[in-house]
Amino acid sequence: MAVIIRNKTQYDDAVATLEDLKKARHKILVGGQSYTIGATQMNRASLSEITEEIHEYEQAIDAYETRGTSKRRVARAVPL
């Protein structure tokens, strides 16, 4: 999944998602891949998948911060 950020709103969403992914990775590292409550067993997402998504979001955020938006403003002047 390629992450592309084109505007400030998408940038803000990507930063929030990156923080959520880092929290999920931390829960997996600290709490384990799966857990059981009573008779119900829950499995968390794969650590490798979360790490890959974190890497993609970090690259997209870095690219946006480096280049900014793709819109370029052009001013035209007509001499009198």
N, CA, C and O of each residue as an XYZ file, in Angstrom:
320
protein
N       0.840     -1.172      0.000
C       0.000      0.000      0.000
C       0.889      1.240      0.000
O       1.649      1.456      0.944
N       0.804      2.030     -1.017
C       1.583      3.251     -1.097
C       0.788      4.397     -0.479
O      -0.386      4.591     -0.795
N       1.426      5.139      0.386
C       0.786      6.263      1.051
C       1.207      7.530      0.323
O       2.399      7.807      0.191
N       0.229      8.302     -0.151
C       0.506      9.547     -0.855
C      -0.212     10.667     -0.119
O      -1.411     10.582      0.147
N       0.523     11.703      0.202
C      -0.039     12.846      0.916
C      -0.040     14.031     -0.041
O       1.001     14.422     -0.569
N      -1.240     14.601     -0.256
C      -1.355     15.692     -1.223
C      -1.723     17.028     -0.608
O      -1.538     18.065     -1.244
N      -2.242     17.031      0.621
C      -2.631     18.306      1.228
C      -2.456     18.236      2.746
O      -2.096     17.196      3.297
N      -2.714     19.347      3.396
C      -2.502     19.471      4.836
C      -3.406     18.528      5.625
O      -2.974     17.971      6.634
N      -4.639     18.338      5.193
C      -5.566     17.443      5.887
C      -5.064     16.005      5.847
O      -5.088     15.307      6.861
N      -4.613     15.566      4.688
C      -4.061     14.220      4.568
C      -2.786     14.083      5.397
O      -2.517     13.025      5.966
N      -2.012     15.153      5.458
C      -0.797     15.148      6.273
C      -1.146     14.962      7.749
O      -0.529     14.150      8.438
N      -2.128     15.712      8.229
C      -2.544     15.593      9.629
C      -3.072     14.193      9.931
O      -2.771     13.625     10.981
N      -3.861     13.637      9.009
C      -4.375     12.274      9.176
C      -3.233     11.251      9.193
O      -3.258     10.304      9.978
N      -2.242     11.445      8.334
C      -1.112     10.521      8.276
C      -0.298     10.563      9.567
O       0.157      9.523     10.042
N      -0.112     11.739     10.136
C       0.629     11.865     11.393
C      -0.136     11.149     12.512
O       0.466     10.450     13.327
N      -1.463     11.323     12.552
C      -2.276     10.653     13.575
C      -2.238      9.133     13.388
O      -2.136      8.391     14.365
N      -2.318      8.678     12.161
C      -2.264      7.248     11.879
C      -0.908      6.672     12.263
O      -0.832      5.568     12.803
N       0.159      7.409     11.989
C       1.493      6.962     12.355
C       1.603      6.786     13.866
O       2.185      5.805     14.329
N       1.064      7.706     14.629
C       1.093      7.582     16.089
C       0.303      6.355     16.547
O       0.738      5.641     17.451
N      -0.856      6.106     15.929
C      -1.650      4.924     16.268
C      -0.894      3.636     15.949
O      -0.930      2.678     16.721
N      -0.209      3.621     14.802
C       0.567      2.438     14.425
C       1.717      2.202     15.404
O       2.021      1.056     15.737
N       2.347      3.262     15.859
C       3.430      3.110     16.831
C       2.895      2.582     18.158
O       3.558      1.780     18.816
N       1.698      3.026     18.558
C       1.085      2.512     19.788
C       0.752      1.025     19.629
O       0.947      0.242     20.559
N       0.250      0.637     18.449
C      -0.076     -0.766     18.193
C       1.182     -1.628     18.232
O       1.165     -2.729     18.782
N       2.267     -1.133     17.651
C       3.529     -1.877     17.679
C       4.010     -2.050     19.106
O       4.496     -3.117     19.482
N       3.871     -0.991     19.906
C       4.290     -1.060     21.305
C       3.456     -2.097     22.080
O       4.001     -2.857     22.881
N       2.137     -2.125     21.839
C       1.286     -3.108     22.506
C       1.672     -4.532     22.139
O       1.652     -5.424     22.987
N       2.022     -4.746     20.879
C       2.435     -6.081     20.449
C       3.756     -6.462     21.111
O       3.920     -7.592     21.569
N       4.695     -5.521     21.160
C       5.998     -5.818     21.750
C       5.904     -6.064     23.253
O       6.588     -6.938     23.786
N       5.060     -5.294     23.935
C       4.946     -5.421     25.383
C       3.979     -6.531     25.778
O       4.282     -7.353     26.642
N       2.804     -6.547     25.132
C       1.752     -7.460     25.548
C       1.711     -8.790     24.823
O       1.033     -9.712     25.276
N       2.402     -8.911     23.737
C       2.394    -10.158     22.983
C       1.480    -10.096     21.772
O       0.699     -9.160     21.601
N       1.599    -11.112     20.942
C       0.861    -11.170     19.687
C      -0.607    -11.536     19.910
O      -1.476    -11.092     19.161
N      -0.885    -12.339     20.930
C      -2.266    -12.727     21.193
C      -2.503    -12.802     22.693
O      -1.560    -12.895     23.479
N      -3.771    -12.760     23.081
C      -4.128    -12.866     24.490
C      -5.493    -13.513     24.607
O      -6.254    -13.564     23.641
N      -5.799    -14.011     25.810
C      -7.046    -14.721     26.053
C      -7.789    -14.077     27.212
O      -7.209    -13.803     28.263
N      -9.081    -13.839     27.009
C      -9.957    -13.356     28.069
C     -11.085    -14.376     28.187
O     -11.936    -14.467     27.302
N     -11.094    -15.132     29.263
C     -12.089    -16.183     29.425
C     -11.910    -17.236     28.348
O     -10.838    -17.826     28.217
N     -12.968    -17.469     27.575
C     -12.905    -18.465     26.509
C     -12.580    -17.821     25.157
O     -12.472    -18.516     24.146
N     -12.426    -16.507     25.142
C     -12.185    -15.791     23.889
C     -10.701    -15.509     23.715
O     -10.051    -14.982     24.618
N     -10.173    -15.860     22.562
C      -8.773    -15.575     22.259
C      -8.712    -14.504     21.180
O      -9.388    -14.607     20.156
N      -7.903    -13.478     21.408
C      -7.755    -12.376     20.467
C      -6.332    -12.382     19.902
O      -5.362    -12.582     20.632
N      -6.229    -12.163     18.604
C      -4.926    -12.051     17.947
C      -4.766    -10.641     17.416
O      -5.666    -10.105     16.769
N      -3.623    -10.047     17.690
C      -3.336     -8.721     17.162
C      -2.769     -8.851     15.753
O      -2.471     -9.950     15.286
N      -2.630     -7.735     15.101
C      -2.073     -7.722     13.743
C      -0.628     -8.194     13.767
O       0.016     -8.207     14.817
N      -0.142     -8.570     12.639
C       1.222     -9.056     12.509
C       2.212     -7.913     12.732
O       2.031     -6.809     12.217
N       3.246     -8.191     13.497
C       4.261     -7.177     13.786
C       4.962     -6.722     12.511
O       5.267     -5.538     12.364
N       5.218     -7.642     11.595
C       5.901     -7.265     10.348
C       5.020     -6.351      9.492
O       5.532     -5.433      8.851
N       3.699     -6.587      9.471
C       2.798     -5.734      8.699
C       2.747     -4.328      9.286
O       2.775     -3.343      8.548
N       2.672     -4.233     10.602
C       2.630     -2.918     11.251
C       3.936     -2.173     11.037
O       3.925     -0.970     10.777
N       5.055     -2.865     11.142
C       6.353     -2.227     10.920
C       6.469     -1.722      9.492
O       7.018     -0.645      9.258
N       5.958     -2.484      8.537
C       5.990     -2.062      7.129
C       5.125     -0.813      6.914
O       5.530      0.107      6.204
N       3.932     -0.783      7.527
C       3.064      0.386      7.396
C       3.691      1.616      8.041
O       3.590      2.717      7.500
N       4.336      1.441      9.189
C       5.027      2.559      9.841
C       6.082      3.128      8.914
O       6.204      4.345      8.779
N       6.845      2.253      8.277
C       7.896      2.688      7.354
C       7.295      3.475      6.181
O       7.838      4.507      5.786
N       6.171      2.990      5.621
C       5.539      3.680      4.495
C       5.010      5.054      4.905
O       5.175      6.027      4.169
N       4.380      5.139      6.072
C       3.872      6.430      6.537
C       5.008      7.402      6.831
O       4.894      8.592      6.539
N       6.096      6.910      7.404
C       7.246      7.791      7.670
C       7.824      8.331      6.372
O       8.176      9.508      6.294
N       7.926      7.483      5.351
C       8.440      7.939      4.055
C       7.521      8.980      3.432
O       7.997      9.983      2.901
N       6.208      8.756      3.490
C       5.259      9.701      2.906
C       5.288     11.039      3.636
O       5.229     12.094      3.004
N       5.376     10.999      4.947
C       5.439     12.230      5.737
C       6.726     12.981      5.443
O       6.705     14.203      5.290
N       7.842     12.276      5.361
C       9.119     12.924      5.039
C       9.077     13.556      3.647
O       9.584     14.660      3.449
N       8.474     12.856      2.686
C       8.385     13.389      1.330
C       7.522     14.647      1.307
O       7.864     15.617      0.632
N       6.413     14.642      2.032
C       5.542     15.818      2.065
C       6.245     16.988      2.733
O       6.146     18.122      2.264
N       6.959     16.723      3.829
C       7.653     17.802      4.530
C       8.797     18.356      3.694
O       9.120     19.540      3.798
N       9.407     17.529      2.877
C      10.511     17.975      2.033
C      10.028     18.777      0.833
O      10.545     19.859      0.552
N       9.028     18.239      0.120
C       8.562     18.874     -1.111
C       7.348     19.750     -0.921
O       7.155     20.703     -1.675
N       6.534     19.457      0.056
C       5.284     20.197      0.220
C       4.256     19.703     -0.766
O       4.322     18.560     -1.218
N       3.321     20.538     -1.099
C       2.286     20.134     -2.038
C       2.814     20.194     -3.459
O       3.840     20.818     -3.733
N       2.107     19.544     -4.347
C       2.527     19.549     -5.751
C       2.021     20.767     -6.499
O       2.404     20.986     -7.648
N       1.168     21.565     -5.870
C       0.647     22.758     -6.528
C       1.719     23.841     -6.580
O       2.381     24.134     -5.584
N       1.867     24.403     -7.716
C       2.821     25.499     -7.890
C       2.046     26.731     -8.316
O       1.139     26.650     -9.145
N       2.396     27.835     -7.765
C       1.695     29.082     -8.101
C       2.508     29.843     -9.150
O       3.730     29.970     -9.063
N       1.789     30.329    -10.118
C       2.431     31.075    -11.199
C       1.771     32.437    -11.269
O       0.545     32.548    -11.256
N       2.600     33.482    -11.343
C       2.080     34.838    -11.480
C       2.444     35.333    -12.876
O       3.566     35.132    -13.342
N       1.505     35.970    -13.527
C       1.758     36.483    -14.857
C       1.702     38.013    -14.805
O       0.776     38.593    -14.239
N       2.683     38.636    -15.388
C       2.722     40.095    -15.434
C       2.729     40.538    -16.891
O       3.453     39.990    -17.721
N       1.915     41.533    -17.180
C       1.838     42.071    -18.531
C       2.386     43.485    -18.487
O       1.844     44.333    -17.778
N       3.470     43.762    -19.243
C       4.032     45.104    -19.229
C       3.104     46.091    -19.952
O       2.423     45.729    -20.910
N       3.092     47.309    -19.488
C       2.243     48.338    -20.107
C       2.923     49.058    -21.217
O       2.333     49.948    -21.829
